[in-house]
Amino acid sequence: MPRTVQDILDHADELASRFEEYEPPTENERDPQVFAALRDAALSRSNAERAIRTAVEDARAHGYSWALIGSLLGTSGEAARQRYGTKRGRAAPSAAPQPPRPEVGGPEADA
């Protein structure tokens, strides 16, 4: 269904006119300050979580138990360890490096 250039221009003018004259219903209006407050709260929570994680790492590096850390955070020591402890396969920042393991069938196996 081919259109002429004039048909396309007329349709564009109609759309532009509808856009310029559109007034959204009052019930669809939203207060942008509510969005800003939610965004700020989410940012604050992120900053607080980062500060807690750093404080937990420091507390563990200074020998504090998971039970004490958990009680300060309002949870159990096990829950605190699961949330803030190191993951398997990832060394803790204060852990000493492990010596490399010899490969199976490597030079040590031939000796």
N, C-alpha and C positions, 0 to 999 in steps of 0.2 A: 504494500500500500504506500506508494510514493507520495511524498508531501512536497509542496513547493516551498521555496525559501520564505515566501510571504506567510504561508501557514505556520511555519516554525517560528517566525518573528512574532506573529500575532499570539501564538500560544505562550511564548516567553513573556510578552507584555501582560497577558492575563495572569500568569503565575506571579510575576513581580507585583502586580496590583494586589492580588490576594495576600501575598506576603506582607506588603506594606500596610494593608488595612486590617490585618489580623489582630485581634485583642483576645488574649487567653482568658478563660473564665477565672474569676477571682478565687474560686475554690482550688484551682491548680497552682496558685502562687505559693512559693516556699520561701521561708526566711533564710537568707544566705548566712546569717550569723550562727544559725543552728549547725549548718554544715561546717563552718569554720571552727566552732567549739568542738565538734566531734573530731575533726582533723587534728586540732591541737591536743585533745585528750589522747588520741592514738599515738601521736608523736611523743607525748610525755610518758606514756606507758612504755614505748620502745626505749626511750632514754633511761627510764627507771630499770627496766629489765637488763639493759647493758651494764648499768652501775651495779646491780645485784650480782650479775655473773662475774664481774671483775672482783667484787668484794668477796664472793665465795671462793674464787681462785686464790686470792690473797690469804683468806682464812685457812684454806686447806694447806697452802704453802707454809703457813706458820703453825701447823699442827692441830688446828681445831677439828673436832670430830664432826661427822655428818649429823649425829644426833643433836649436837648443840646448834649447828647451822640450821637444821630443820626446825628446831624449836623457835629460833629467831625469825624464821620465815613463816611460821604458823603451819608447819607440816611435819611429817615424820622425817627422820634422818634418811630412811630408804628412799622416800619420795624426792628429797632434796638431792641425794646422790644420783638418782635416775635422771633428774632434770638437769643438774648442773655438773655432774661428773663427766669424766672423759669417756668417749666411746671406745668400744673394743677396736683394736688395731691402730688406734691413734694414741701416741704416747702423751702423757701429761706433760705440761710445760717444764716441771721441775724434775721429771724422770731422767735418769741417766741413760745414755744411748746404749742399746744392746749390741753385742758383737755380732758380726755377720755369721749366719749359719753356713756350714759347708754344704755344697750341693751334692745330691745323691749322684754317684758315678763321677764325681769330680776328682781332682788330683789326690785328695786325701784317701779316696776309696782305692786307688791303685797302689798305695804304699804298703 
